[in-house]
Amino acid sequence: MSASSQSRVLLPIPAKAGIAAFESGDRFIILIDNAIPMDTSAIHGDGIFASLSVSVLPDATVIQLRKGDTRPLYLSQQSDGWVLGLQPPVDAAQRDRRALNPISVPTGILYPMRRSGRVLSIADPSSGGRLLVGTSLLDDGGIASMRRAPGYDVWPTSEGVVVASRDDDVTLQAVPSGLLLNRDGHRMIDDGRAVYANDIDLKWLALQDLADTGLRERLHSSFLAAADSSPAARFNSRVKEAQAAFSMGAFKETRGILAVALRDDPEEIGRPEIRFLSAATALMNDDLEEASALDGPWPESQQRAAQLWRALYLARTEQSDASSLHRLALDLDRLRSYPRHVRTVLLPRAAEAIAREASPSDLPSLNTLPQEADFQFARALANIRIGRTDAARRTLDRLRSDRDPVIAEKSAERLILLDRTQGKLTPHQAIHALDALILDARLAGREAPVRLAQAEAFLEAGEWQSAALMIDQGAPPDGPSAYSKRRNADLIAALKGLAETGAHGQDNQQALRNAALIKSHIALLPAGPDSSLLKAAYGKLLLSLGLADDASQALETAIPGLTGPENKAEAGLALARAYLQLKNAAKASAALDATDMPSISPEIKAQRDVARAEIALVNGDKAQSLSILKAAQSTSAKLMRVRMLENQADWTSASHELQAIAQTELPAGGTLSDVQQDLALRLASDAARAGDIATLKWLTDRVTAREMTGPKARIFALLTQSGSPTTEAQR
């Protein structure tokens, strides 16, 4: 024994040996299915581990630890053995441990294991009774709760399976898929509870996997018992009636029974088992607000078993994370053992959640599910994620004509999206194909996801307004969920696209309508970096429309929520420009100071320098303004210097500055953009005012044979008439 301390001890058990770990009386026992000599001189750890002892038998090894308190002990496997500790392993994957979820098979009750060990028969160290102990070679977990049955009990374990057998015909044997419990080779005959291995399933929900006849008889008997019960026993009798209705799939009736019981005894809701039953019933009735109680907290002893229902709640509200999806994958066998009317609701939900979002390592768990349409669809989604698109396409093509309208619609929708992803459909073709599904989607209660898919196709095509209107009209807001996150992200993208389009290429009236559309949505969107980016873009749009006051308000709201130096610096620059339009140089300067970022692109820095030069000019400090502009070598700085020269009527200097800019900004060939045409006209105007014939000739040669739009061509021709310098009157 090695690596001992007050909180943990390493047991050097070889990988070829199986173990089982359980409590008996005041002892914690680890049974190894091989005789393994150990160095007993190193066995005594500190604190609670000081009582560790090892007994080597002919074909087994027994490690015992006397517990002086109720603190739980934790086992975890690592490369050099097993660690026994007072705290759960720090590794997240180990902390989210497996558990044995038995399943009913024709020959008995199977406890699935990746690699089962041997089954040993020993005497209980505390009572002397007969124990059948099944070991595991891997960290497959144990049984969460005691289950008592006629002739035998299944004990809670940390690892492996322990059966206290009172009847000689009760047997436990190792099989390739785990450990098999039966009676002399035959299936157990019990009350439908043998497949449950934790208190939540056994006691809190009191599940019984019976035929419909048995379920009806149970409900009828519990109804009569509740009706005949004394006032003192009435609440518990009603709970048993509710539990019977739950196993039968009568979830509305379950809710009604619990409501009446809690109306008469409201204090009972403080019991964790009653809160859990109420929350689970709410989940089955799609009352997600009341079902949120499944998120916990729950007593420490029930944390592991409660994780499945927490994961089911998160999946239903589309808030799953990697841990909860991993829990669903690990506990699929547990769901498969639930009563038919319960599992037909929960198992397809779990399978689809795993298929859509679980890590690739969890996807193989879907292969063990039945061949029903729900699970075929889930496997098709998983196949798409791992690149098996041909297999997925064949399955989806078959399922789109399924009798279940929900499966048929989802399959047809997924086929369209697959075609779009693979480039077989253009965005507009995908929109039209999805439009043909709308009636089916309404019947299936899935119109909103289809409309959202159409909006995303509009986004892909750059049709921002169509995307925003599609979301507004067809994808209403909902509670917290993946759908809501997706909807809000798509809406923000559409509105941001509208804002960034600005007034370019459209009349001001359309730009104003876009601004009004954005304004009507901003207050309804959740706070966050994306919505702050939208507010910043909205502020810039207002600024381009000359609405400096409104722009400054929008930008002031946006800046605190922005992340990244570039975003803050750009928004601060826009805010400064808004204040400059409002003739408030002090606030403009403060806006630049508050958003001064050390690491920004040279282009943004140059634009901010120009803004500082404008502030200095507004304050009457021309020298400082010129000094800033002289240091800045950007085009915007040069253009501002030109503007200052033009304001001083120094046309010769302005013409020379503009010509230097034009040499880089006016290409020698190709079509001239609107900005380039404006630059050419400005240079022509300044050179004409200065009487600079050489510059006019250079400009004419530069622009020759390229057309300008509208009246710009006539104005340019007039300004560049060679040999006719402007008169003093023209100046």
ZASEDO-365378 format. One line per field, with one value per residue (C-alpha): residue number from 0; residue in three letters; x negated, y negated, z. Coordinates in steps of 0.25 Angstrom, whole numbers, plus 2048, in hexadecimal, padded with zeros to 3 digits. Layout:
REM ZASEDO-365378
num <- (NUM/...)
residuo <- (ala/...)
x <- (X/...)
y <- (Y/...)
z <- (Z/...)
This chain:
REM ZASEDO-365378
num <- (0/1/2/3/4/5/6/7/8/9/10/11/12/13/14/15/16/17/18/19/20/21/22/23/24/25/26/27/28/29/30/31/32/33/34/35/36/37/38/39/40/41/42/43/44/45/46/47/48/49/50/51/52/53/54/55/56/57/58/59/60/61/62/63/64/65/66/67/68/69/70/71/72/73/74/75/76/77/78/79/80/81/82/83/84/85/86/87/88/89/90/91/92/93/94/95/96/97/98/99/100/101/102/103/104/105/106/107/108/109/110/111/112/113/114/115/116/117/118/119/120/121/122/123/124/125/126/127/128/129/130/131/132/133/134/135/136/137/138/139/140/141/142/143/144/145/146/147/148/149/150/151/152/153/154/155/156/157/158/159/160/161/162/163/164/165/166/167/168/169/170/171/172/173/174/175/176/177/178/179/180/181/182/183/184/185/186/187/188/189/190/191/192/193/194/195/196/197/198/199/200/201/202/203/204/205/206/207/208/209/210/211/212/213/214/215/216/217/218/219/220/221/222/223/224/225/226/227/228/229/230/231/232/233/234/235/236/237/238/239/240/241/242/243/244/245/246/247/248/249/250/251/252/253/254/255/256/257/258/259/260/261/262/263/264/265/266/267/268/269/270/271/272/273/274/275/276/277/278/279/280/281/282/283/284/285/286/287/288/289/290/291/292/293/294/295/296/297/298/299/300/301/302/303/304/305/306/307/308/309/310/311/312/313/314/315/316/317/318/319/320/321/322/323/324/325/326/327/328/329/330/331/332/333/334/335/336/337/338/339/340/341/342/343/344/345/346/347/348/349/350/351/352/353/354/355/356/357/358/359/360/361/362/363/364/365/366/367/368/369/370/371/372/373/374/375/376/377/378/379/380/381/382/383/384/385/386/387/388/389/390/391/392/393/394/395/396/397/398/399/400/401/402/403/404/405/406/407/408/409/410/411/412/413/414/415/416/417/418/419/420/421/422/423/424/425/426/427/428/429/430/431/432/433/434/435/436/437/438/439/440/441/442/443/444/445/446/447/448/449/450/451/452/453/454/455/456/457/458/459/460/461/462/463/464/465/466/467/468/469/470/471/472/473/474/475/476/477/478/479/480/481/482/483/484/485/486/487/488/489/490/491/492/493/494/495/496/497/498/499/500/501/502/503/504/505/506/507/508/509/510/511/512/513/514/515/516/517/518/519/520/521/522/523/524/525/526/527/528/529/530/531/532/533/534/535/536/537/538/539/540/541/542/543/544/545/546/547/548/549/550/551/552/553/554/555/556/557/558/559/560/561/562/563/564/565/566/567/568/569/570/571/572/573/574/575/576/577/578/579/580/581/582/583/584/585/586/587/588/589/590/591/592/593/594/595/596/597/598/599/600/601/602/603/604/605/606/607/608/609/610/611/612/613/614/615/616/617/618/619/620/621/622/623/624/625/626/627/628/629/630/631/632/633/634/635/636/637/638/639/640/641/642/643/644/645/646/647/648/649/650/651/652/653/654/655/656/657/658/659/660/661/662/663/664/665/666/667/668/669/670/671/672/673/674/675/676/677/678/679/680/681/682/683/684/685/686/687/688/689/690/691/692/693/694/695/696/697/698/699/700/701/702/703/704/705/706/707/708/709/710/711/712/713/714/715/716/717/718/719/720/721/722/723/724/725/726/727/728/729/730)
residuo <- (met/ser/ala/ser/ser/gln/ser/arg/val/leu/leu/pro/ile/pro/ala/lys/ala/gly/ile/ala/ala/phe/glu/ser/gly/asp/arg/phe/ile/ile/leu/ile/asp/asn/ala/ile/pro/met/asp/thr/ser/ala/ile/his/gly/asp/gly/ile/phe/ala/ser/leu/ser/val/ser/val/leu/pro/asp/ala/thr/val/ile/gln/leu/arg/lys/gly/asp/thr/arg/pro/leu/tyr/leu/ser/gln/gln/ser/asp/gly/trp/val/leu/gly/leu/gln/pro/pro/val/asp/ala/ala/gln/arg/asp/arg/arg/ala/leu/asn/pro/ile/ser/val/pro/thr/gly/ile/leu/tyr/pro/met/arg/arg/ser/gly/arg/val/leu/ser/ile/ala/asp/pro/ser/ser/gly/gly/arg/leu/leu/val/gly/thr/ser/leu/leu/asp/asp/gly/gly/ile/ala/ser/met/arg/arg/ala/pro/gly/tyr/asp/val/trp/pro/thr/ser/glu/gly/val/val/val/ala/ser/arg/asp/asp/asp/val/thr/leu/gln/ala/val/pro/ser/gly/leu/leu/leu/asn/arg/asp/gly/his/arg/met/ile/asp/asp/gly/arg/ala/val/tyr/ala/asn/asp/ile/asp/leu/lys/trp/leu/ala/leu/gln/asp/leu/ala/asp/thr/gly/leu/arg/glu/arg/leu/his/ser/ser/phe/leu/ala/ala/ala/asp/ser/ser/pro/ala/ala/arg/phe/asn/ser/arg/val/lys/glu/ala/gln/ala/ala/phe/ser/met/gly/ala/phe/lys/glu/thr/arg/gly/ile/leu/ala/val/ala/leu/arg/asp/asp/pro/glu/glu/ile/gly/arg/pro/glu/ile/arg/phe/leu/ser/ala/ala/thr/ala/leu/met/asn/asp/asp/leu/glu/glu/ala/ser/ala/leu/asp/gly/pro/trp/pro/glu/ser/gln/gln/arg/ala/ala/gln/leu/trp/arg/ala/leu/tyr/leu/ala/arg/thr/glu/gln/ser/asp/ala/ser/ser/leu/his/arg/leu/ala/leu/asp/leu/asp/arg/leu/arg/ser/tyr/pro/arg/his/val/arg/thr/val/leu/leu/pro/arg/ala/ala/glu/ala/ile/ala/arg/glu/ala/ser/pro/ser/asp/leu/pro/ser/leu/asn/thr/leu/pro/gln/glu/ala/asp/phe/gln/phe/ala/arg/ala/leu/ala/asn/ile/arg/ile/gly/arg/thr/asp/ala/ala/arg/arg/thr/leu/asp/arg/leu/arg/ser/asp/arg/asp/pro/val/ile/ala/glu/lys/ser/ala/glu/arg/leu/ile/leu/leu/asp/arg/thr/gln/gly/lys/leu/thr/pro/his/gln/ala/ile/his/ala/leu/asp/ala/leu/ile/leu/asp/ala/arg/leu/ala/gly/arg/glu/ala/pro/val/arg/leu/ala/gln/ala/glu/ala/phe/leu/glu/ala/gly/glu/trp/gln/ser/ala/ala/leu/met/ile/asp/gln/gly/ala/pro/pro/asp/gly/pro/ser/ala/tyr/ser/lys/arg/arg/asn/ala/asp/leu/ile/ala/ala/leu/lys/gly/leu/ala/glu/thr/gly/ala/his/gly/gln/asp/asn/gln/gln/ala/leu/arg/asn/ala/ala/leu/ile/lys/ser/his/ile/ala/leu/leu/pro/ala/gly/pro/asp/ser/ser/leu/leu/lys/ala/ala/tyr/gly/lys/leu/leu/leu/ser/leu/gly/leu/ala/asp/asp/ala/ser/gln/ala/leu/glu/thr/ala/ile/pro/gly/leu/thr/gly/pro/glu/asn/lys/ala/glu/ala/gly/leu/ala/leu/ala/arg/ala/tyr/leu/gln/leu/lys/asn/ala/ala/lys/ala/ser/ala/ala/leu/asp/ala/thr/asp/met/pro/ser/ile/ser/pro/glu/ile/lys/ala/gln/arg/asp/val/ala/arg/ala/glu/ile/ala/leu/val/asn/gly/asp/lys/ala/gln/ser/leu/ser/ile/leu/lys/ala/ala/gln/ser/thr/ser/ala/lys/leu/met/arg/val/arg/met/leu/glu/asn/gln/ala/asp/trp/thr/ser/ala/ser/his/glu/leu/gln/ala/ile/ala/gln/thr/glu/leu/pro/ala/gly/gly/thr/leu/ser/asp/val/gln/gln/asp/leu/ala/leu/arg/leu/ala/ser/asp/ala/ala/arg/ala/gly/asp/ile/ala/thr/leu/lys/trp/leu/thr/asp/arg/val/thr/ala/arg/glu/met/thr/gly/pro/lys/ala/arg/ile/phe/ala/leu/leu/thr/gln/ser/gly/ser/pro/thr/thr/glu/ala/gln/arg)
x <- (800/7FB/7FE/805/80A/815/81F/81B/813/80F/812/808/813/80E/817/81A/821/830/835/842/843/84E/852/856/859/84E/844/841/83C/835/835/82B/82D/81F/815/80C/801/7FF/7F5/7FC/7F2/7F6/805/807/80A/80E/81B/826/81D/815/81F/81C/81A/817/81B/815/81E/81B/823/826/821/829/826/82E/82F/837/83F/841/84B/854/84B/84C/840/83C/835/82F/826/819/80E/806/812/81E/81F/828/82A/833/835/83A/82F/82C/82C/83A/83B/839/842/84E/84D/854/85F/864/872/878/880/88A/886/88D/884/884/87F/873/869/862/852/847/83F/845/83C/83F/84A/846/84F/84A/850/855/84A/855/860/85A/865/862/85D/85C/852/850/843/83F/832/835/83B/84A/84F/859/867/86D/877/87C/886/88D/895/89A/88E/883/87F/876/86D/868/859/84E/84A/84F/85C/85F/86B/86E/875/87F/884/87A/880/87C/86F/866/85D/853/857/850/859/858/85E/86B/874/87F/885/87F/87D/88B/891/894/8A3/8A5/8AE/8A7/89D/890/88B/88A/87D/87F/889/88E/893/897/89D/89E/8A5/8A8/8A7/8AD/8AA/8B7/8C1/8CC/8D5/8CC/8CB/8DA/8DC/8D1/8D8/8E5/8E0/8D9/8E5/8ED/8E3/8E2/8F1/8F2/8E5/8E6/8E3/8D5/8D1/8D9/8CE/8C4/8D0/8D2/8C4/8C4/8D0/8C8/8BC/8C5/8CB/8BD/8B9/8C5/8C2/8CE/8C6/8D2/8D9/8CC/8CB/8DA/8D8/8CB/8D2/8DE/8D4/8CB/8D7/8DB/8CD/8C5/8B9/8B6/8B0/8A3/8A0/896/89D/8AA/8A3/89D/8A9/8B0/8A5/8A4/8B3/8B2/8A8/8B1/8BC/8B2/8B4/8A5/8A6/8AA/8A1/895/894/88E/881/87F/87A/87C/877/869/86D/876/86D/869/877/87D/873/87B/888/880/87A/888/88D/881/884/892/88F/884/879/871/862/857/858/868/867/85C/865/871/867/863/871/878/879/880/88A/88C/890/89B/8AA/8AE/8B7/8AC/8A0/8A8/8A8/89A/891/894/891/884/880/882/87B/86F/86F/870/866/85E/84F/84C/847/855/85C/859/863/86E/86B/871/87F/88A/88D/89A/89B/897/88A/887/889/87F/875/876/873/867/863/863/85A/850/850/858/861/865/86A/871/878/87D/883/889/88F/896/89B/8A1/8AD/8AE/8BC/8B8/8BA/8AF/8A4/8A9/8A7/89A/894/899/893/886/885/886/87C/873/874/871/865/860/862/86D/877/875/87A/887/889/888/892/89C/89A/89C/8A9/8AF/8AE/8B5/8C2/8BC/8B4/8C0/8C7/8BA/8B9/8AC/8AF/8A5/899/89C/89E/891/88A/890/88B/87D/87D/881/875/86C/871/86F/87E/87E/88C/892/88B/890/89E/89E/899/8A4/8AF/8AC/8A2/8A8/89F/8A0/89A/88B/887/87E/889/88A/87A/87B/886/880/873/87A/882/876/86E/87A/87B/86C/86C/876/86F/862/868/86A/86F/866/86D/87B/883/883/892/88E/883/88C/896/88A/886/895/895/888/88D/89A/892/886/88D/892/885/87D/870/863/857/85F/86B/860/85A/868/86A/85D/860/86E/867/85E/86A/871/865/864/873/86F/876/86A/872/878/86B/864/86E/86E/85E/85D/866/85E/850/850/855/84B/83F/832/82A/82D/83C/83B/831/83B/847/83F/83C/84A/84E/844/849/857/853/84B/858/85E/853/84F/840/83E/847/841/833/838/83E/831/829/833/831/822/81D/80E/80F/818/816/80E/81A/823/818/817/826/825/81A/822/82D/823/81F/82D/82F/823/828/836/82F/828/81A/816/807/80A/814/809/7FF/808/80B/7FC/7F9/804/801/80F/818/822/818/813/821/824/817/81D/82A/822/81B/828/82E/822/824/816/81A/80C/808/815/813/805/80A/816/80D/804/810/816/809/80C/81B/81E/81A/815/81F/82C/83A/83A/842/84B/840/835/83E/841/832/82F/83A/834/826/82B/832/826/81D/826/827/818/816/80E/80E/803/80C/818/811/80B/819/820/816/818/827/828/831/838/846/84B/85A/865/861/853/84E/853/84D/840/83F/842/838/82D/82E/81F/819/824/820/82B/82D/82D/83C/83D/834)
y <- (800/7F2/7E4/7E3/7D6/7D1/7D0/7DB/7E8/7EF/7FE/804/80E/813/810/81F/820/81D/816/813/809/808/806/810/80B/801/807/802/80F/810/81E/821/82E/832/836/82A/829/81B/814/813/80B/7FF/802/7F8/7EB/7DF/7DB/7E3/7EC/7F1/7FC/802/811/81B/82A/833/83F/84B/844/836/82A/823/814/80F/801/7FF/7F2/7EA/7E0/7DE/7D7/7DD/7E4/7E3/7EC/7E9/7F0/7EC/7F2/7F7/7FC/7F7/7EB/7EB/7DD/7D4/7CA/7CD/7CD/7BF/7C4/7C0/7CC/7D5/7CC/7CE/7DD/7E9/7F1/7FF/7FE/80C/810/81B/827/834/83B/832/824/81F/816/810/80F/80C/817/820/828/834/837/83B/841/83C/83B/82D/828/822/82C/839/839/83E/833/835/82A/827/81F/815/813/805/7F9/7FC/7F7/7FE/7FF/7F2/7F8/804/80C/817/822/830/839/82F/821/819/810/802/802/7F9/803/810/818/81E/827/82C/839/840/84A/854/853/844/844/839/83C/835/834/82D/820/81F/827/82F/830/83B/847/854/84F/84A/83B/834/834/827/81A/813/80D/816/80D/801/7FE/7F0/7EA/7E0/7EB/7F5/7EC/7DD/7E1/7EF/7F4/802/807/80F/813/80A/813/813/804/802/80B/804/7F7/7FC/802/7F5/7ED/7F6/7F6/7E6/7E5/7EF/7E9/7E2/7D3/7D5/7DF/7D8/7D0/7DC/7E4/7D9/7D8/7E7/7E5/7DA/7E3/7EE/7E4/7DF/7ED/7EF/7E2/7DB/7CE/7C4/7CD/7CE/7BF/7BE/7C8/7C1/7B4/7B9/7BF/7B3/7AA/7B2/7B3/7A8/7AA/7B7/7B0/7AF/7BD/7BF/7CC/7C4/7B8/7C2/7C9/7BC/7B6/7C3/7C3/7B5/7B9/7C4/7B9/7AF/7A5/7A1/796/7A0/7AA/7A1/7A7/7B3/7AA/7AC/7AC/7BA/7C2/7C7/7D5/7D3/7CA/7D4/7DA/7CC/7C8/7D0/7C8/7BB/7BF/7C2/7B4/7AD/7B5/7B1/7A2/7A3/79F/7AC/7AB/7B5/7BB/7BD/7C3/7CD/7D1/7D4/7DC/7E4/7E6/7EA/7F8/7F3/7EC/7F8/7FF/7F5/7F9/7F9/7EC/7E4/7E9/7E6/7D8/7D6/7E0/7D9/7CB/7D0/7D7/7CA/7C1/7CA/7CB/7BC/7B7/7C2/7C4/7CE/7D8/7D9/7DB/7EA/7EC/7EA/7F6/7FF/7F9/800/7FE/7F5/7E9/7DF/7E6/7E7/7D8/7D6/7DF/7D8/7CB/7D1/7D7/7C9/7C4/7CF/7CD/7D9/7D0/7DB/7E4/7D9/7D5/7E3/7E3/7D5/7D8/7E4/7DD/7D1/7DA/7DF/7E0/7D7/7C9/7C3/7CE/7CC/7BC/7BC/7C6/7BE/7B1/7B8/7BD/7AE/7A9/7B4/7B1/7A2/7A6/7AE/7A3/7AA/79F/790/788/784/792/797/78C/790/79F/79C/793/7A0/7A6/79C/7A3/7B0/7A8/7A1/7AF/7B4/7A7/7A4/797/78E/797/798/788/787/78F/787/77A/780/783/774/770/779/771/764/760/75A/754/761/769/75F/75F/76F/76F/765/76C/77B/77D/777/775/780/783/787/791/794/790/782/781/784/77B/76F/771/772/765/75E/762/75D/750/74E/750/746/73C/73E/73C/72E/724/729/72E/72A/71D/717/71B/72A/728/721/72C/736/72D/72E/73D/73E/735/73D/74A/745/744/752/759/75F/757/75C/759/75C/753/748/74A/748/73B/736/739/732/726/725/726/71B/712/715/70F/703/707/704/702/710/716/711/717/725/725/721/72D/736/734/739/747/748/752/751/744/742/742/738/72F/72E/72C/721/71A/71A/714/70A/706/705/6FB/6F4/6F2/6ED/6E3/6E9/6EB/6EE/6FA/6FE/6FE/706/710/712/713/71D/726/725/733/736/741/73C/73C/731/72D/72B/724/71A/717/715/70B/704/703/6FD/6F3/6EF/6ED/6E4/6DC/6DA/6D5/6CB/6D1/6D2/6D4/6E1/6E6/6E4/6EB/6F7/6F8/6F6/702/70A/710/716/712/70C/704/6FE/6FB/6F3/6EB/6E9/6E4/6DA/6D5/6D3/6CC/6C2/6C1/6C6/6CE/6D0/6D7/6DF/6E3/6E8/6F0/6F6/6FA/702/709/70B/712/71D/71D/71B/728/726/730/736/731/725/727/71B/718/717/70F/705/704/701/6F6/6F0/6F0/6EA/6DF/6DB/6DC/6D3/6C9/6C9/6C8/6D4/6D8/6E3/6EA/6E9/6EF/6FA/6FD/6FD/707/710/710/710/71A/71E/719/712/714/70A/6FB/6FE/700/6F2/6EB/6F2/6EE/6E0/6DF/6E6/6DD/6DC/6CE/6C6/6C3/6BD/6AE/6A7/6A6/6B5/6B6)
z <- (800/7FC/7FB/808/80F/818/80C/802/800/7F4/7F3/7E9/7E3/7D5/7C9/7C7/7D5/7D7/7E3/7EB/7F6/800/80F/819/827/82B/820/812/80A/7FD/7F8/7ED/7E5/7E5/7F0/7F0/7FA/800/808/815/81B/812/814/820/81B/823/82A/825/81D/829/82B/81D/81D/812/812/807/804/7FA/7EF/7F4/7FC/806/80A/816/81C/829/828/834/82E/822/819/80B/804/7F6/7EC/7DF/7D5/7D0/7C8/7D4/7DD/7E4/7ED/7F9/7FF/807/7FC/7ED/7E3/7DE/7CF/7C9/7C1/7CE/7D6/7CD/7D0/7C9/7D1/7CE/7C8/7C7/7BC/7BA/7B1/7AE/7B7/7C3/7C7/7C0/7C7/7BA/7BC/7B2/7B8/7C3/7CC/7D4/7DE/7EC/7F7/805/813/817/821/829/829/824/819/80B/801/7F2/7EE/7DF/7DB/7D0/7CA/7C6/7CD/7C9/7D7/7E0/7E5/7EB/7F5/7FC/7F5/7FE/7F7/7FB/7FE/7FB/7FC/7F3/7FB/7F8/7F3/7EF/7E4/7DF/7E4/7F1/7F4/801/7FE/807/7FD/7F7/7E9/7E8/7DF/7DA/7CF/7C6/7B7/7AB/7AD/7BC/7C8/7C7/7D3/7D2/7D9/7D5/7C7/7C6/7C5/7D2/7D6/7DE/7DE/7D2/7DB/7D9/7CE/7D7/7DF/7E6/7F0/7E6/7DD/7E8/7F2/7EE/7E1/7E5/7D7/7D3/7C5/7C4/7B9/7B7/7BF/7CA/7CA/7CA/7D6/7DD/7DB/7DF/7EB/7EF/7EC/7F6/800/800/801/80D/814/821/822/827/81C/811/80B/809/803/7F9/7F6/7F3/7EA/7E3/7E1/7DB/7D1/7CE/7CA/7C2/7BA/7BF/7C2/7C2/7CC/7D4/7D5/7D9/7E5/7EA/7E9/7F2/7FB/7FD/7FE/80B/810/80A/814/80D/801/80A/809/7FD/7F8/7F7/7F0/7E6/7E3/7E0/7D8/7D0/7CE/7C9/7BF/7B9/7B8/7B1/7BD/7BB/7C6/7D1/7CB/7CD/7DC/7D5/7D4/7E3/7ED/7F2/7FE/7FC/7FD/7F1/7E8/7DF/7DC/7DB/7D0/7C5/7C8/7C8/7BB/7B6/7BA/7B4/7A7/7A7/7A9/79E/7A9/7A9/7AB/7A9/7B7/7B6/7A8/7AD/7B8/7AF/7A7/7B3/7B8/7AB/7B1/7BD/7B5/7AD/7B9/7BD/7BC/7AD/7AE/7B5/7AC/79F/7A3/7A8/7A0/793/799/79F/792/789/793/793/784/782/78D/794/792/787/792/797/78A/789/795/78B/784/78F/78D/786/777/77A/771/77D/77F/770/76F/77A/774/767/76E/774/767/761/76C/76A/75B/757/74F/744/74F/756/749/746/754/753/745/74B/757/750/74D/75B/761/76D/767/771/76C/75D/75E/766/75C/750/756/759/74B/746/74F/74C/73D/740/748/73D/733/72B/72E/72D/739/731/72D/73B/740/735/739/748/744/73E/74C/754/755/759/763/769/76B/772/77B/774/76C/774/771/762/761/769/75E/753/75B/75B/74C/74A/753/74A/73E/745/745/752/752/74D/758/763/75E/75D/76C/770/769/76B/776/783/78F/79A/7A7/7A9/79F/794/78A/792/791/782/77F/787/780/772/775/77A/76D/764/76B/76C/75D/75B/763/75C/74F/753/749/73E/731/737/739/747/749/748/751/75B/75A/75D/769/76E/76D/775/780/781/785/78D/79A/799/796/7A1/7A6/7A1/798/78B/78F/793/785/77F/787/782/774/776/77C/770/767/76E/76D/75E/75D/764/771/77A/787/786/781/78D/797/78F/78F/79E/7A1/798/79C/7AB/7A5/79A/79A/793/791/782/785/791/789/77D/785/78D/780/77B/788/787/779/77E/789/77F/776/783/785/792/791/7A0/79F/792/799/7A5/79B/795/7A2/7A8/79C/79A/798/797/78C/780/771/76B/763/76F/776/76B/76A/779/777/76D/777/781/777/774/783/784/778/77E/78B/782/783/774/778/780/775/76A/773/775/766/763/76B/766/758/755/749/753/75A/74C/748/755/752/744/74B/754/748/740/74C/74B/73B/739/72D/728/734/735/726/729/735/72D/722/72B/730/722/71E/727/728/719/712/704/6FE/701/705/70F/71C/721/72B/720/717/723/725/717/717/723/71D/710/718/721/715/70D/718/719/70A/70B/6FC/6FE/709/700/6F5/6FD/703/6F5/6F0/6FD/6FB/6EC/6E5/6F3/6F4/700/705/703/703/708/6FA/6F5/702/700/6F1/6F5/700/6F7/6EB/6E7/6E5/6EC/6FA/703/704/711/710/70E/71A)
